[in-house]
Amino acid sequence: MSRVSRRTVVPVLMVPAVAAGVGLFLFQPWTAFTDTTVNEALPAVSGPAGEPAAGPAATDGAGTKGGERPARGGGPEDLARGSFVTHEHGTRGTARTVRLADGGQVLRLEDLRTSEGPDVRVYLSTRDAGAVKAGLGDGAVELGKLKGNMGNQNYTVPAGTDLSGFRSAVIWCERFSVSFGAAGLAPVAG
């Protein structure tokens, strides 16, 4: 019987170890078992450097959610809204585009429930929610990393962005170029 040399065994064992490390980095399987909940109030005005600043929570008993205030006399105004549909991962909740009293704009995700994942981002897309499954399309605008896979959260829309051209809000995994889910944005009747 031949003896296996140390020079043969070490490289043979290193290949699966390196492959396992790369797989863990790319897929981050532990995210399938974790949740991050974020519950932000609807901002009253935009803060410094375009970041939303949280406004006071509603106390009038009007049934508002997550600290939002009804649009009255220059308050936040809903521009468009829609419900999420599932693509690659179960996703539900509502997306709203909101103009703040100071003219700033935010995308607000409410009652969001989706999966955690590696490098998940929030986008506005010119494509319909169903079509985004095949890709974000030209003119998509990234709003930032997903803050949490559950809850209520706000994403500042870059100044000067015309929201009328966007048809969906998308939870998008950059690493694998897939949509977890998307919400069609239908204009809200004034």
N, C-alpha and C positions, 0 to 999 in steps of 0.2 A: 504494500500500500504506500502511495507516495505522500510525502509530507507537504502540506500547503505552507508556503512561506509567508512571513509577516508582510513582505512587500506586496503580496497579492491580496491578503485579507483586508488590510487597512483601506486601500482604494475601493474595494468592493463594498465595504461598510460605509464609506464616506458618501458615495453616490446617493443611497436612499436618505441619508441624514440631510444632505443638502437639498434634495428634492422635497423632503418633508418641511424644511424651513421655508423654502420658496412657496410651497402650497399654503402654509399657515399665513405667511405675509399677504399673499394675494387674496385668499378666500376669507380670512379671519372668521373661522367657523364658530368661535365663541359668541359672535354677534347674534347668532340664531337663538341664543338663550338669554339675551339681555334686552332691556328696554330702558330708554331714556325719556322721561316725561318733562316737558317744558310747558309752563303755563304763564304766558305773558299777557298783560292787559293791552288793549288796543291803545296805541299812542295817541295823545291829544295833539302833539305837534312834533315836527322833526327836531332832533337834537343837533348838537355840534357834529360837523363832518358827515352830515346826512344820516346819522344813526337815529332811530326812533327814540323818543323819550316817552316813558310811560305816563299816561294821564291818570287822574284820580278815578277810582272805581265808582261806578254808578251806585247811588244809594236811594234812588227814587222808587224802587220796587217795580220798575217797568219791565222786569224780566230780561234785562240785558245780560249778555254772557261774557265772561272773561274780562270784566272791567270796561266794556265798551259803553259808549253813550250814544243815544239816538241822535241822528243828524237833525239838529234844530238850531237855527240862528248861527250858521257858520261852523257848526261842529263837523265831525267826520262824515263823509258822504260815500256810500257804496256806489261803485261804478259798474262792476260786473261780479258775477258769482257763479259757482257751479259745484257739483258734487264729484268726488274722486271716483274713478273706475280703476279696477285692478288690471295690471299688465303682468309683470314678472313676479311680483309679490303682492299678497293681499293688502289692499290699500283702501281706506275709506275716510270720510271727512268732507269738509267743505273748504273751498278756496274763495276768497273775496279780494278784489282790488278796491282800495279805499283811498280817497283823497282826504287829506287832513286839513284842518282849519287854516294852516299856514301855506297850503298849496303842495306840500310834500305828498308822496304817494307810497303806499305799502301794499304788499301782498300779505294777506292774513290767512293762515291755515287754522281752521277750527275743528276740534274734535278729531284731529288726525290720529290715525292708527295705521302704521305700516311696519315693515321690517327694518331692523338695523342692518347696516352693511358697510362695506369699505368705500370710503370716498363718495358718499351720497350727497347730492347737491339739489338745490331748488332752482328751477328755470321758468321763464315765461317763453312760450313758443308761439309762432305764427300758425302752427298746424293745429287741427282739431285734436281733441283728447284721444280719439281712436287711432289717428294717423301717427301720433307721436311714438307709438309702439315700434314703428319702423325707423325712428330717428327724430332728433329735435328739429331738423330743417334749418333753412337759412334764416338769419336774423334772430335766433334765440338769444335771450339775455339771461346770464347767470346772476342770481341774487345772493348766492352764498351757500355755505355748507348747511345741510340739514341740522338744525339745533337739537332735535330730539325726534324719535320716531313716534311719539305720542304727545297729545296735548294741543295747546293753542299757542301759535307763534307768529311773529311779524318779520317780514323781510323788506328792507328799504329798496324801493325802485329807484334806479339812478335818475338824478335830476335831468329833465329834458326828454325823458322817455315818453313817447306817445302810446299810451296803453290801448288805444282803440285798434291797433293792428295785431294784438296778441289774442289768440283763441284758446289757449290752455295754460294751466300751471302744471308743472311736471316735477315729480320726485325722480331724479335721474342718478344712476350709478355711473360715475365717470370711469372707474376702473374697468368695467365690463361693457360700457356703452349700452345700457339697457334702462328702460323706464320701469320703475317699480309701480307707478300709477300716475294718472293725470286727471285733472278736472277741467272740463270745458268751461270757458268764461263767457257767459251770456250777459249782455248789457242789462243793467237794472233799470226798469222804467221809473222815471222821475215823477 
